[in-house]
Structure formats: structure tokens, C-alpha cells
């Protein structure tokens, strides 16, 4: 019997999934088995649409359709957590298995805290993630840096620090991600700052990091992260859907080194991005200036995994004047106040902004400040966010006693 913390090399026994899947097709086999065994009623995953730049979320109830979701799409920048709330009634009516990146898992936890998702009915299969690339950036990057027609690319991957493409005629090209990012290409800025590379808050954490020797490229490294994940894995093995072996100790060591290197890189990008914002009043002025381009299209709110209110405060006329574009800065202050302590740095508010406002950077910088002040880390477990612990009357009395109406003075210079 598997237990939390156990690790395996695993690969599919299904020849079709073995051929189509990434690194031995273990994830696809787990999803297919979950449906076949009735452990879940449906699978929420991502499949390729018109091309590799078109990631399409799909809900699957037929096990034979799982093969359509096999493989990776680094140029698809979807976030699946909000889909549970929008279209699947928060998994209250059915049991759902879902493949998740770190930000997907974090968003699911934050919505679960707010009683918008029923975690008891969700099985999360986590995917190690070094980051994703915006479809627009990817096409431009492939044309400019790889000198290749982006429409001829049939596969891409991020491996050993390189972004690698494969064209229809079988040609492979790779360029170091560091080089690409120095020139403004590469991963999305929020992905560079991310520090959830192995999503251990999922039920299983899967990836290719640490798979070495004769299994390299042919097996998936699986870490068991919960009793629910252990049960799914054990039953799939028992049913003959997966073959497994103990991971190479050297592979475990390499996996740890890769993860630590990615975390250090995340720290480096945070320091660089946040320093560019300035501090105190300088940061505030920069945010006011950047958000002055806002056309109030509401894409940031519609796609944020933390926003879920039926009656959004940004639509209340006594707070934000209707019909005014750009909106008063109160529009953005409301978002910061409601979301900042729980921001999961998914990047959707920036990725989908019609005016290219770096919303994710502003929100993430504020979240990190609050994390340093209060110790709350969003999206890793069911711990309630900072603002959930504030009783309004008690806080008003406390602020009144200090002679200030601010929790902290953002204008104060050290």
C-alpha cells in the first residue's frame, strides 16, 4: 500500500497511451482508470485545439477520449480552477479528476475555502511545471528567434533549461530559456516568479524531473501526496493499468536539485520584478499610472480564481462611478483589498488584460508583502486567509485607538 511521501517511476500498460502520452503516459492512464473504475464521474483536462497554441479545456466522461488530452501544451495558458465554479457547480454534483499545475491547485484550494468547490469530490493529479508561454509570445518568439514559421511547429517542450520545438518535417531546434527571457521572450512573468513547481497540495505530483537511466523519457516520476492519491495509484497498479518501479536514488537527488534551482530562480525574478516597482509612494504612483489605461472590461475579475462574489463591489455606484472610463482608482483598490492576501500568482488578470496592464505583478507584490507580515501562504492548504480572521468591529476599535484609519502607512519612507 502506498502512503504520502512514497515515490515511483510509472508508465502505462496501454500501448496507445504509451505512444501518445508524455513520459510513458502514466497520467493519462490514471485518468482513464479513474473513469473506468467509477472513482470519478468525469475528468477535466486540456487538449490541443487548432494548433499547439490553442489549449482547450474539456470535460470527459468516456474513458476512450482520454487519449485526446495526452501530451503537454506549454503554450496554453489556461487556469482550470475557475471552471469548477463557473460551469461545474463547484464539483457538488459529480466527482471530478483534474490535471493541475501549481496555480490551478492553489486556485482550487482558495475557492474551496470560500465554499465554491467541494474538495471531497475532486481528485487532483498535479503536474510539475516550470512555466508556460503566452501563445502570442510563443508565435513571435518562434518566428524571430528560431527563424521558423510558427504554423509548421507540431510539438514543443521545455527540457533541461531549453525551449525546444519540433516541426512537421521532423526538425528539432532548441534555445536556452535564459537567453530567450533576457530578450523579452520565454515564460510568462508570473511563471518566472512562481515557487510552486511541484504541486504537492494535489493528490499526486507527476513529472519527468528525476527520471534517469533506461526509463528517461519513458516513465513518469510520481510522488504520493495524499491518501486519496495513494488509493488511486494503488488501484490502478492492482488493475494492471500501470507498471512501476522504485525511483533511482540518484534520480530523486536530481529531482530535488532541479526543484531547488527553479525556486532560487523564482526568488531572483521576484527580487528583480518587485524592485522595479519601487516602494511606498513611488510604487503607488506607478500602479496608479499603469492602471489609468483600464477600460473596465472586467476580464481581470471574470478570470481571477479568487473573485467569486455575485454582487461585485466594483459595480456598486457609490464606490465606482458607472460609465466612467478609465474608472476611478477605487476600482483597483477594491480588487487589491479583496484579493491581495490570497493571490495565487496565476497571471490571468495580466494575460487577459486588453490594455496590457501588469495586474498580476501588482497583486503578487502585495501578496508577498502580506505573506511576510502575517505568514499566510495562499493555496497550499485549507488555512483561512488573513482577512477572514479580521472582525470588523474589533478592527475598527483597534484602528480608532491608534488614531489612524490605516493598518500600515504605505507612504512612510524608511
N, C-alpha and C positions, 0 to 999 in steps of 0.2 A: 504493500500500500504506500502510495506517495504521501508526502507531507510538505507543509510550507517550507521553502528553502531548498527542496530537492531539485537537482538539475539533470537534464538528459540531452543527448543527441537523439533526434527523432526524424523519421521520414515516412512518407506514405507507402502503403502497400498497394494502392490503386495506381495502375500504370498510367492512366490518363492524367491524374493529379500529379503524379511524379514527374511527368513530362511538362505539364503546363505551369505547375506551381513554382514558387520561389524557394530555393534551398530545400528541395526534397518534398515540397507540398504538404508539410505537416499541418500547417494552419488550415489549409483547405480541407484536409481530411478530418480535422477536429470539428470544423463547422458542418461538414456533411454528416458526420456521425451524430452530432448533436440533434440534427433534424431527423435522421433515420430512426434514432432511438427514442424520439419524442421527449428528449430532455428539454428542448425548446420548440416553440411553435413557428418561429421564424428566425431568419438571420438578416441582420443589417450590415451591409458591406459596400464596397466600392468596386465598380467595374469600368473598363475603358469604354468611352463613348465613341465619338467620331475619330479621335486620334489619341496620342499619348498625353495631350494637353487638356483633354476633356474627361475629367473624373466624374462619374455619375453615381450618386447614391442609389442603392437598390435594396428592396426588401424581398427576400427569397423564402418560399415555403416548400419548393420542390428540390430535394437533395441533388437532383441531376443538374440543376442550374448553378451549383456552387462553382463549378469549373470556370464559369464566366468571370468570376472575381479573382481568379488565381493571378499571382504576379503582383509587382509593385508599381505604383504611379507616383513618382516624386514630384511631378509637375501638376498634380491635382491638389488643390489647397482647400479641401472641404473640411468642415467640422461637423461631426456626426451627433454630438450631444444634444444640440438644439432640435434636431429632427425628432427625437423621442417626445419632446414637449409639443412640437408643432403638429406632428402627423400620426404619432403612435400612442397618444393618450398616456404618455409617461410610463409605458410598459405596465399599465394597470390591468389590461385585458388579455395580455399574452406574455409568454416567456420568450425572451429575445436574446440571441447570441450576437455579439457585435465585435468587430475588429477595431481596436483603438490605438491611436498614437497617444503620447503623453498628454497633450492638450485635450484630446477627446475624453480621456479618462477623468481628467481634472474637471472638465465641464460637467460631466455626468455626476460626479460627487457633489459639486456645488448646487446643481439643480435638485439632487436628491435631498440635500439639507433643507431646501426650500419646499420640499414635498411635491416636486414637479415630476420626479421619476421614482418608480418603485424598484429599488436596487435588488430586492428579493427575486425579481423576475428578470434580472439582467445577468448574463454571463459575459464578462469582458475578456477577450483574448488580446493582450497587449502586444504591440509591435515596436521593437526598438526603432528609434527614429533619430537620425542625425540632422533632419530638417527637410523642408520642402522648398520648391522653387516656383515662383509665380508663373503661370502659363505664358503671360506676356513677356516677362523677363526671359523665360526659357527659350522662346522662339527667337527673340532678339539676340540672346547670347549664342545660340547655335549658329545663327546666320553670321554674326560678326566675329566671334572667337573661333568657332570650329570651321568656319567657311563652308557650311553645309546648308542645303535647303532644309528648313525645319520640317517640311511636309514629307521628306523622304526618311525621316527617323522613325523607326518602328519600336525601339526599345531604349530605355535609359536606366542608369543605375548610379548610385553613389557608393563607391567602394574604395577602401584604402586611401581616403583623402582626395579622391578624384571624382569628377563628374564625367561619366562615360556614356557615349551614345553608340547605337548600332543602326546602320542604315539598311534599307530594303535589299541592297546588293551584298550585305554581309560585312561591310566595312566597319571597323571599330575605331573610335577616337576618344582619347581621354585627356583632360586638363585638370591640374591641381585646383581644388576648390579655393585654396588660399589666394592663388593667382587671380581667379575669377572674381573673388569678393573684393580684392584690392582695387579692381577696376569697376566696381559697382554692379557686378553680376552675382550669380550664385544664389545662396539661400535667402529666404525672406528674413528681414531684420529681426523679427520676433523669434524665429527659429535659431538665429545665431545666439540670442540671449537665453534660450531655453536651457533648463537644468534638469529636465525630466526625460532623459534619454532612454532609460529602461523603465517602463511604466509598471512598477511593482505594486501599485494600488489596483491594478487589474487582477484577474483571477489566475492568468498565466502570462508570463512575459516571454515573447518569442523573437528570435532574430538570428542573424548569421555571425555576429561577433562571437569569437571563441571557438568556432568550428574549424578544426585544423586536421591535417593528415589526410587520409583517404576519404574522409567524409566532407572535406571542404567543398562547398558549393552543392553538396548532395544531401545535406541534413540541416535541420533547424535546431538551434540551441534553445531549450525550453527550461525556464525557471518556474517552479510552482510557487504561487503567491497567496493561495487561499485554499480552504477546504473544498470550496466549490470547484476550483480549478483542478485540484487533485482528483476529485471524483470524475470529472470529465475525462481527464487524461488516462486514469486507470481503466475506466470502462472502454475507452477507445482502443487501448492496448489489448485488453481482455477480449474484445470483439475481433481482434486481428486487423484493425484499420491502420495501426501504426506499428512500426518497428522502432526499437530504441536500444541505446547502449549508454553506459556511463560516459560522461564527457572526459576528454583528455585533461588531466590536471594542468598541463601547460596551457591548454585552451581556456580553462577557467581563469588562469592568471592573465592571459592576453585580453580576455573579455573585460576584466576589471581595469586593465591599463587603458583600453580603448575608451571605456566609460569615463574614467578619471580625466583622460585627455580632453574629452568632449566637455566635461564640467568646467575644467580650467579655461577652455576656450570660451565657454558661456560667460564666465566671470570677466574675462578680458573684454568681450563685446559689451557687457553691461557697463563696465567702467568707462569704456570709450563713448558709448551712446549717451549715458547719463551725464557725463562730464560736458558733452556738447550742449546739453540743455541749460547749463548754468545752475545756479542755486537761488533760493529765496525769490526776491522781487524780479531778478533777471529771468529766472525760469518762468515765472508767472507772465511776464511781458511777452516772452517767446510763445507761450501757449495761446495767449490772447491774440497775438498777431497771426499765428498759423490757423487758428480756428475761425478767424474772421472771413475765411473763404467758404465757410459752411453754407450749403444751400438747403439745409434741413430736409434731406431726402429720407432720413431715418434708417438708412442701411446699417449704421453702427448699432442702433438699438435693436432692429429686427434680427440681426445675426449674432448678437452677443449672447453667449450661453448663460450669462448671469441675469440679464434682463428678462423678466417674465411677467411683470405686473400687467393686469388687464387695463387698468387706468393709469397710464404713464404720466408722471408728474410734469414731464416736458410739454404735455398737451394741455395743462391747466392754465387758462388765460391770465390768472392773477400772478403766475410765476414767469411764464414766457408769452410775450405778446403774439397773438395769432397773425399770420400773414406777413410777418417781418423776416426778410432775408437780406443779409445773414441774420440769424437770431441773436438776441442779446446773449451775453456770455453766461447768463444764468442757465441757459440750455445745457451748456457743457459742465457747469458746476454741479448741476443735478446729477448728471451721469457720473462724475467723479465721486460725489458723495455716496451714491447708491452702490457703486461697483468697485471702487478702488481697492478696498481691503480684500476682495475676492477675485480680482482679475487673474485669469489663468494664462495670460500672455498668448492667446491663440492667434491673435493678429487679424481676426475677421473684420474688426472695426476699421482697420487700416487698409486691408486688402480690398475691401469693397467700397471704400470711400471714393465718390465720384470726383472729389476735389484733391485727392492725394494728400490729405491731412494725416500726419503721423500719429493718429489717435492711440494706437497700440503702445507707442513709445511713451506718450504722456501718462497713460494709465498704468503701464508696467512700472515706470519710475516711481509713481506714487505708491503702488502696491509694495514695492521693495522697501520704500521708506517706512511704511506702516508695519511691514514684517519685522524690520529691525527694531522698531519701537515696542511692538506688542508680542512678537514671537509667533504670530499666526501665519501658517503656510497654507494657502488655499489649495483645494483639490487633491489632497493626499489621503484624507480620511473624512470621517463624519463630524469632526470638530467644528463647532459653530464659528462663524466669522466674528471679527471684533465688534462690529456694530450691532450684532444680535445680542450682545451682552450688555448693551447700554440701556438703562431705564431712563426714559426721557425726563421725568420729574426730578429724579435724583441727579441727573447730569445738569439740568437747569440750575438746581440749587448749588451744585459744586461750582459751576461757572460764575454764578452770581456772587459767590463768596470770594472768588478770585478778583472780582472787579473787571473781568474781561468776558467777551462773548466768543472768544476763540479758544479752541483746545490747545493750539500752539500757534505761534506767531511766524507766519511764512515770510514776513518782511524783515525779520530780525537778522542782522548780519553778525557772523561770529567775529 
